[in-house]
Amino acid sequence: MNEALNPTTIAAPFGAYNHGIKSAQQGHIVVTSGQLGLAPDGTCAQDVTGQAQQCFANIDAILEQAGCGRDAVIRISAFVTAREDFATYMAVRDAWLADVTTKPASTLLIVSGFTREEFKVEVEVTAFMAE
């Protein structure tokens, strides 16, 4: 079981995440590469919602192959190319985490771009699987 770390001596998280996560179990770490909004057939949605949903679908597939699920995620790092896409990305992330009891730590950066111009979102996660 993961433990949320939210010290009362710092400002509370302003979204569906925790400042830190502590795991007291032995196990394995699963780290994904950054996932873009590419579907298995190579297509890419034009909007941030579609791309973010595909990023998380790709992450679900990686976690499943590793033998774990969303509840094992302890950190999310995400990147968007426009400040105005912040809330849209967060809504998709929050929906993806809706059934997760202990929300992971989370970072979101605004970047100038990715390898292809149509990419608007990239997401990577770290998960911890208890033995």
N, C-alpha and C positions, 0 to 999 in steps of 0.2 A: 504494500500500500504506500502510495506517495503521500507526503505531508506538505501542505502549503506553507510557505514562508512569507509572511506579510508583517514585518515588524511595525509596532504601533508608533515607533519613533520616526517613521518616514510617511510620506503621503500614501494613501490607499491606492490600489490599482484603479484606474478609471475605465476599465473594460473587463471583459470576461477572460481574465488571466490572473496569475499570481506573480509576485515579485521573484519568488524562487520556489524550487521544489527540492525536497530532500527524500531520498529513498533509503530505507533502512534494511533493504533486502539484498541478498546476493543474486546476481543474474547476469544478463547480457545487455549490452547497449546496441541499439539499432540507429544508424545515422543515414539519412537519405541525402542524395544530391539535391540541388535545387530543382524543383519540378516546375515546368512551364505549362501553359494551357494547351498542350498538344494532346489530341485524342489519339487512340491507337492507329487510326487510319491517316494520321499526319495532318488532319485539319486543326484549325485554331479558331475559336470564337472571336468575334470582333470586339466584344464588350468585356469589361472587367469582371462582371458577375460570372459569365460563362467561362472565362479563363481561370478565375479563382476556383470555381467548382471543379474544373478539370484538374487543376493542380492537386486539390484535395482528393479527388478520385484516384489519381495516380499514386498519391501517398497511401491511400487505403490499400491499394493493390500491393505496394511494397511491404506495408505492415502485415498484411495477410500472409504474404509469402514468408515473412520472418516468424510468423506464428503468434502475432499479437494484434492489438487493435488500438483504437484511439485513446483508450484509457491508459495506455502505456506511454503516451507522448508526454515528455517532460519539458520540451522546449520547441517553440516554433519561431523561425526567422523568416520574415517575408519582406518582399521588395515590390514597390509599385513605382510606375514612371510618372505619376501625376498626383499632386497633393489632393486634388478634388476626388480622387479614387479611394482615398483613405477609408471613408465611411462605408463605401460599397464593399471593399475587401473585408472590412471588419464584420459586416453583416454575414458574409459567406463563412468566414472563420467561426463566428459565434454560432451559426447554425450547425456547422460541422462538429462543434464541441458541445452542443446542447445536452447530450446525454452523458457527458463526462463529468464525474463528480468533482475531482480535483483538477481544476484548469491548469494547463502548463504555463511556464514562463513564456513570454512572448515579446518579440521585437519586430518593429515595422520600420523600414527605411524607405525614403523616397530617393530614387536613383535616376540617372539621366537616360538610361536605356539598357537594352539587352542585345543579344547577338543578332536578332532579327527585329526589324522595325515594328512588326505587328504584335510582338510580345509586350504585355502591359503589367504582368504579375509573375512573380516567381516565389515559391514557398519551399522551405526545407524544414525537416523536423528531426529531433533526437528523441528516441524512445528508450525506455528501460524495461526489459522483460525479467520478471522475477523467476528464479529457478524453481 
